[in-house]
Amino acid sequence: KMDQPNLRPLHDYQLIDLVRIWSQYKKQIFFFTLACGLLSIIVSLILPEYFKSRTILYPISMTMADRNMIFGQQQGQAEFSYFGNKYDASRILQVANSSEVIDYIINKYDLKTHYKYKADEKYLFTKVKEEFLDNYHALKNDKDAIEITLLDTDKEKCAQMVNDIATKIDEIATKPVTEGKTKIIKMLEVELKNKNNELSSASSPANKDNLTSEIKQLSEALTQYKVSNNDKISSITILEKAAASEKKTKPVRWLIVALSILGGFFFSLLTAVVVNQISYIRKSL
C-alpha cells in the first residue's frame, strides 16, 4: 500500500519526496535501469564502427597562373599573393560541397552498394546522397584553411575518398582557367595566321612594318599563353593528406551506456512520480 506522505500535489514536491518515491519503487527503478544498461551494451556492440579521415588545404590565388604574373612585372607580388583570399576560399568551399564532387565520389566508389542499399530501392540515389552528406563535412576552420572530413566504416576507403575529393576539387576549380587559356590560344593562333596572310600580300613597306610588329606581339603573347597553359598550377595546396585512421570515431560505447543508464533511471523515477500522482488524484476524488 502507498505511504500517505507521498500523496500530495506535484507542485508541493520537495527533494525528500523524490527520495521517498525512489525508496518505495526502488526495485522497479533498479531493474528498469539495469535493463536499459544491458540493452544499451548490446546495441552499442551491434552498431557499426566509423572511422574519420581528414585533409586540410589552402586555396591558391589563381592569378599565379596568369601570364602577366609569370612574364610581366608582377613577379615580386607572387609570394605575397600565393595563398588565395576569402573569395578563393569561398570558391573552393562551393566546389567541395557541389553535386559534381559528391556525385563523382558516390559513383566512383559505388556507395549504393557500400551502404548496402538494394538496387530496386525507391529514391535510391537520394538516400545514398543523404547518407553520404550525413558523414561528409567541408568547412573553413579558424586558421582560414579548408577542412574536409568524412566518416565511413571502411577506414582505407574513407582516406581514399577524401584524397580523391581534394583532387576533384582542384580539377574543377582549375578547369575554367585552363579552358579560358585554351580558347585564347586558339584565338591568337587564328589571328596570327590571318596577320601572316596579310603580310604575304602586303605591298607598302609601312604596312609590312606594322604587320611585322603585330605578328611579333601576337607570337610573343601566344608563346606566353602556351607556357602558362602548360604550367599545371594547382588551385589548392594540401597541408595534410588524408590517412586511414587507427582509432574509431564512433560509436562511443561508454557514453551510450552511461546515457542509457541515466536516462533509464530518470525515466523510471518520473514514471513512479506519475503513478503516485494518479493515486493522489484518485484519492482526492
Disulfide bonds with the S-S distance in Angstrom:
none
